[in-house]
Amino acid sequence: MLSVIVGYNDIVDTYDLTAMDQNQMVLVRVEGLNPPPMTRNTSASGNIDGTFFNSARAEQRNIVLTILPRGRNIEANRQLLYQIFPLRREIVLRFKNKNRDVTITGYVESIEGSLFDNPQTFTVSIICPQPYFKSFLPITQNIYPVATDAFNAGGFETGMEIDIDIDETMTGIAVQGLTIRNRSLNTFIGFTAGFTRGNHIHISTIRGNLSANVLRSVAPYDMNLLRYLADDSSWIKLRTGQNSLSFETSNNTNNYVTATVKWYDLYAGV
């Protein structure tokens, strides 16, 4: 059983298309739930047969819903369909089956159908610029000075959000050389700045939303950490399969640091 739910980021309304009153509308078909199409870049060389593979990327996803307005008041139910799928507004589609509960964000491209057919049938085309489905709920993991037990992260490499708090009881010293590592990939992100009691550090390694900031409620308030990145730092990711994260400091202040990581698993298809 596949549940299809429509929601929005800016309002609280949701519509479960697979649980709607059969006298309102019926969802009869969903297309675009398989892995997205790939564009491959290859090149030829001299007299060598075939080509050389250079790169590949996933294209945007196109999800198409086929829906039948039903009941005595077809006109009102058809207009409800327009309300569920507004033009020019970001919508969130949630797909839930036995094994997965995932969402994807998109924009309505078109609503096509004839008012004179009997029964009336409409297709709603939704373009999803980011092609991968992500888990409905985020996954969180604590990070410790000793590497965490290896954990799995979805079907594709993904960015994450890291939140770090400096203990309020720390006085007279600063946390120096704070570094977070993914030991499974031998990558890290570190900072040359010192952090003091009550500081909250937020790091995002999500593609399109890269950031690292100290968040403070009192002066000197927030601070961008990009100019304090340690040499050879990278926007560390979680790879497909097992990952092992840890943090460290250069002045033995690990006991004053609490760190957590949050991410969404990514999937090619439902």
matplotlib code that plots the C-alpha trace (Angstrom):
import matplotlib.pyplot as plt

x = [0.0, 1.4, 0.3, 0.6, 0.4, 0.6, 1.9, 3.5, 6.4, 4.6, 1.2, 0.0, -2.5, -2.0, -4.0, -3.8, -4.7, -4.9, -7.3, -9.7, -13.4, -14.1, -16.9, -14.3, -11.5, -9.5, -5.8, -5.4, -1.8, 1.6, 4.6, 8.1, 8.9, 11.7, 15.4, 15.7, 17.2, 21.0, 23.0, 26.4, 29.3, 31.6, 34.3, 36.0, 39.8, 41.6, 41.1, 40.2, 36.9, 34.1, 34.3, 35.7, 33.4, 33.9, 31.0, 27.3, 24.6, 21.0, 18.4, 15.5, 12.5, 9.1, 6.3, 2.9, -0.3, -3.5, -6.6, -10.3, -12.7, -15.8, -19.2, -22.2, -20.4, -17.6, -17.0, -16.3, -14.0, -12.2, -11.6, -10.4, -7.8, -6.6, -6.4, -4.3, -1.9, -1.4, 0.7, 4.0, 4.1, 6.6, 4.8, 6.1, 5.1, 5.3, 5.3, 5.0, 5.0, 6.1, 9.8, 10.1, 8.7, 10.1, 9.5, 10.5, 9.9, 8.6, 6.6, 3.4, 4.3, 0.8, -2.7, -4.2, -7.6, -10.9, -14.0, -16.2, -14.9, -17.0, -15.4, -13.2, -9.5, -6.7, -2.9, -0.8, 2.8, 5.3, 8.9, 11.3, 14.6, 16.5, 15.8, 16.4, 13.8, 14.8, 13.7, 10.6, 12.2, 15.8, 18.3, 20.4, 23.6, 25.8, 29.4, 32.1, 35.8, 36.2, 34.9, 31.2, 30.2, 29.9, 26.4, 24.7, 23.6, 21.1, 21.6, 23.7, 26.4, 24.7, 25.5, 24.6, 24.0, 26.4, 25.5, 28.1, 27.6, 30.4, 29.6, 28.3, 30.5, 33.8, 35.6, 39.0, 39.9, 38.7, 38.2, 41.0, 41.5, 38.0, 37.9, 35.1, 36.2, 34.6, 37.1, 35.5, 36.5, 39.6, 38.1, 37.6, 36.4, 38.4, 38.6, 41.4, 39.0, 38.7, 35.2, 34.1, 31.4, 27.9, 28.9, 26.7, 28.3, 26.1, 27.7, 25.9, 27.6, 24.4, 24.9, 23.6, 23.5, 27.1, 27.7, 29.6, 28.6, 28.9, 25.5, 25.4, 22.6, 24.8, 27.5, 29.6, 26.6, 26.9, 30.1, 30.8, 33.5, 34.5, 37.7, 38.7, 38.6, 41.8, 44.1, 42.9, 39.4, 36.5, 32.7, 32.6, 29.8, 28.3, 29.0, 26.7, 27.2, 29.2, 30.4, 32.3, 32.4, 34.4, 35.5, 38.7, 40.3, 43.9, 44.0, 42.4, 39.0, 36.9, 34.9, 33.4, 32.1, 28.8, 28.2, 25.3, 24.8, 21.5, 20.9, 18.3, 18.9, 18.6, 17.1, 16.9, 13.4, 10.5]
y = [0.0, 3.4, 6.5, 9.8, 13.0, 16.6, 19.2, 22.7, 24.4, 27.6, 26.4, 23.6, 22.0, 18.4, 16.2, 12.4, 11.6, 7.9, 8.3, 10.9, 10.4, 8.3, 10.8, 13.7, 12.3, 9.1, 8.8, 6.1, 6.4, 7.8, 8.0, 9.2, 7.2, 5.1, 6.3, 9.6, 9.7, 10.2, 12.4, 10.9, 12.8, 10.8, 11.7, 10.0, 9.9, 9.3, 6.0, 4.2, 2.3, 3.5, 6.4, 7.4, 8.0, 11.5, 12.1, 11.5, 13.4, 12.8, 15.0, 16.7, 14.4, 14.7, 13.2, 12.8, 12.1, 10.9, 11.9, 11.5, 14.0, 12.1, 12.6, 14.7, 18.0, 17.4, 21.1, 21.7, 18.6, 19.8, 23.1, 21.4, 19.7, 23.2, 24.2, 21.1, 21.8, 25.6, 27.1, 28.9, 27.5, 24.9, 21.7, 18.7, 15.2, 12.4, 8.8, 6.0, 2.3, -0.8, -0.1, 3.7, 6.9, 9.7, 13.2, 15.3, 19.0, 20.2, 22.8, 22.2, 22.3, 21.8, 20.5, 18.9, 17.5, 18.0, 19.3, 17.6, 14.0, 11.5, 10.6, 13.7, 12.7, 15.1, 14.7, 16.8, 17.2, 18.2, 19.1, 18.3, 20.2, 18.0, 14.4, 12.4, 11.4, 12.1, 10.3, 11.9, 12.2, 13.3, 10.9, 12.1, 10.7, 11.9, 12.5, 11.6, 12.2, 8.5, 7.5, 6.5, 3.1, 2.9, 3.7, 3.5, 6.6, 6.1, 5.3, 8.3, 10.5, 13.3, 16.5, 16.9, 19.5, 19.4, 21.2, 21.8, 23.3, 24.5, 23.7, 26.7, 25.6, 26.1, 29.2, 30.8, 28.8, 28.4, 25.3, 25.4, 23.4, 22.0, 19.4, 17.0, 14.0, 11.3, 8.6, 6.3, 8.8, 10.3, 13.8, 16.6, 20.1, 22.1, 25.7, 27.9, 30.1, 29.6, 28.9, 29.9, 28.9, 28.9, 29.1, 27.2, 26.2, 25.2, 23.7, 22.7, 20.6, 20.2, 21.1, 24.6, 25.4, 25.4, 27.3, 27.4, 29.9, 30.6, 31.5, 33.7, 35.4, 38.2, 40.4, 39.8, 37.8, 35.6, 35.0, 33.5, 30.8, 30.5, 32.6, 30.4, 27.1, 25.0, 24.1, 21.1, 21.3, 20.1, 20.1, 16.6, 14.3, 11.0, 8.3, 5.5, 2.7, 2.9, 6.1, 6.8, 10.3, 11.9, 15.3, 16.4, 19.6, 20.6, 21.7, 18.7, 20.4, 17.5, 17.2, 20.7, 19.8, 18.2, 17.4, 15.9, 15.3, 15.3, 14.2, 12.8, 9.6, 10.0, 7.5, 7.2, 5.7, 4.8]
z = [0.0, -1.1, 0.7, -1.1, 1.0, -0.2, 2.2, 2.1, 3.8, 4.5, 5.7, 7.9, 5.5, 4.3, 2.0, 2.0, -1.6, -1.0, 2.0, 0.5, 0.3, -2.8, -3.6, -3.8, -5.9, -6.6, -7.3, -9.9, -11.1, -9.9, -12.3, -11.6, -8.4, -10.0, -10.0, -12.1, -15.6, -15.8, -18.2, -19.0, -20.4, -22.6, -25.1, -28.0, -28.6, -31.8, -33.4, -30.2, -30.4, -28.2, -25.8, -22.4, -19.5, -17.9, -15.5, -14.9, -13.1, -12.1, -13.9, -12.1, -11.3, -12.9, -10.9, -12.6, -10.7, -12.5, -10.5, -11.1, -9.5, -8.3, -6.7, -7.5, -7.3, -9.8, -10.2, -6.5, -6.3, -9.4, -7.8, -4.7, -6.9, -8.0, -4.3, -3.4, -6.2, -6.4, -9.1, -8.2, -4.7, -3.3, -2.3, -0.4, -1.6, 1.0, -0.1, 2.4, 2.0, 4.0, 3.7, 3.2, 4.4, 2.2, 1.0, -2.0, -2.8, -6.1, -8.1, -10.1, -13.8, -15.2, -14.4, -17.6, -18.2, -20.0, -18.3, -20.9, -20.4, -18.5, -16.2, -15.9, -15.7, -14.7, -14.7, -12.4, -13.4, -10.7, -11.3, -8.5, -9.0, -6.5, -7.7, -4.6, -2.0, 1.6, 4.7, 6.3, 9.7, 10.4, 11.9, 14.8, 16.3, 19.2, 18.5, 21.0, 21.4, 20.8, 17.3, 17.4, 16.4, 12.7, 11.4, 8.0, 6.0, 3.2, -0.4, -1.4, 0.0, 1.9, 3.9, 7.5, 10.3, 13.3, 16.5, 19.2, 22.6, 25.0, 28.6, 30.7, 33.6, 31.7, 33.1, 32.5, 29.4, 25.8, 23.6, 21.0, 17.9, 17.6, 14.9, 13.7, 11.7, 9.6, 10.2, 7.6, 4.9, 6.5, 6.2, 8.7, 9.4, 12.0, 13.3, 14.5, 16.6, 20.3, 21.8, 25.3, 27.8, 26.4, 22.7, 20.3, 17.0, 14.0, 10.9, 7.7, 5.1, 3.0, -0.7, -1.4, 2.3, 3.4, 6.6, 9.9, 12.6, 16.4, 17.7, 20.8, 22.7, 24.1, 22.6, 20.5, 19.1, 16.0, 14.2, 10.8, 11.1, 7.4, 7.9, 10.8, 8.9, 9.6, 6.7, 4.7, 6.1, 4.0, 4.1, 5.4, 4.2, 5.2, 2.6, 1.6, 4.1, 7.3, 8.8, 12.0, 13.5, 16.3, 17.6, 19.3, 20.7, 20.8, 24.5, 26.3, 26.7, 25.2, 28.5, 27.9, 24.4, 23.5, 19.8, 17.7, 14.0, 12.1, 8.5, 6.1, 4.2, 0.4, -2.0, -5.8, -5.7, -3.5]

ax = plt.figure().add_subplot(projection="3d")
ax.plot(x, y, z, "-o")
ax.set_aspect("equal")
plt.show()
